[in-house]
């Protein structure tokens, strides 16, 4: 059922907590995992000296996050590949899900402390609202 799973890894403790669930689900479903990390360069500083170095550093760190997750999943016997993209996180997750024809999106979430937090449009809420496939949120 879930043969192509997109794991949106944002390098938070919540994402790390989601990894064992993702691993188990991918093994049970015999699915492959696409680990995605989206970083958002601060465009308002694009004319400042050192901006290119900052973006390169952000991309390098993003690649490390992806590589670590792919290594973890591969060691557990789950076929996995990684992808790093720059842009608005929710938009890039949704766009990648469509492009890669994923059947499930997995996100770690800190979980809302109240209903107001849920309605303010954080990344997981936006993905949940607009995704064209099932979304698994792991608190």
N, C-alpha and C positions, 0 to 999 in steps of 0.2 A: 504494500500500500504506500509506504513512504520510501521510495527508492532513491530519491534525490533530496537530501536535507541540507538546507542552508542554516549554518550556525553563525549568527551575528555576534562576534566576540568583541566586546568593547574594553577589554583589559581590566574589568572591575572584579571584585570578589563575587558578585552575583553571577557573572559569566563563568568564573571558575567553578562555582557550585553547580552550574548547569552541565558542565562537561561529563560527569558520570552518567547523568540521565541521558544525554545525547549518545554517549558510547553504548549504553545498554539498548536504547531504542534502535540505533543503527544496526547493531548486531542482530537483534531479534527480527528486524525488518529486512535484513540483508541489503541495506542501503548504503549509498556513498554519501560522504559529507563534504560540503564546500564550506570551509571556514573563511568568513569574511570579516575584515576589520576596516572600518571607515574612519578616516581622520578628516577633520575639518580645518584647513589652513585659515588663519585669521587674516582675511583679505584686506582688512582696514590697515594692516601694516605692510602691505605689499610694496610700498615705495621706500620703506626704511632699509638702511644698510643691514645686511645679515639676514634678510628675509629668506633668500634662497637656501641658506644654510639651515635656517629654522625648519623650513618645509622638508628639506632632505633628512633632517634629524627626525621629524615626525614620521616620515615614511619609513625610515630605518627601524624605528621602534615598533611601528605597526607591523612590519614584516616579521620582526622577532616574535610578536604576540601570535601571529598566524603560524609561524614555523613551529613554535612550542606546542600549540594545539594540534597541528597536523602530526607532529612527532608522537604526542601522547595517544592520539587516536590510532595511528598506524601501529604503534607498539601493542595496542589492545586488539589488533586484528581488524580494524575498521578502515576501509579504503577512504582516504581523505586527501583533499587538495586545498590549497590556500589561494586567497585573492585579497589584495589591498587596493582600496579605492579612496579617492579624495572627494569630498563633497558633504552635503547635508546628510547625516546618518540615516534618518528614516527614508528619505527619498532614494538614497543609494541602495539600501536594503531592498526596498520594493522593486526598484529597477533591476537589480541583480537577480532577484527572484524570478522576474518575468523572463529576462534574457537567458537564464540558466535552466528555465523550466523546472523549478523545484516543486516538490510535492508537500514540503513542510518547512516552516521557518521556526527555528529555536532561538529564544532570547532569554538571557538572565535578566531579572528585574529585581530591584530592591523592594518592590511592592509599595503601593500607596499607603500612606499613614492615615489617609481619610479620603472621602469621595472627592473633595476639592482637588487633591493632588492627581487623582485619576483623570479628571476632566481638563487638566491644563495642557495636555498635548505633548507629554514626554515621548521619547522615541518609541518605546514599546506600545504605548497607546495608539500612536499614529500608524504603526505597522499593523497592529491588531485591527484597526479600523479599516484600512485600505488594502490589505493583502488579499490576493485572489486564491490563496491556498490556506490550509489550516496553519495556525500559529500556536506554538507551545511556549508559554511563559513560565519560567522556573524562578520562584522567589528565593 
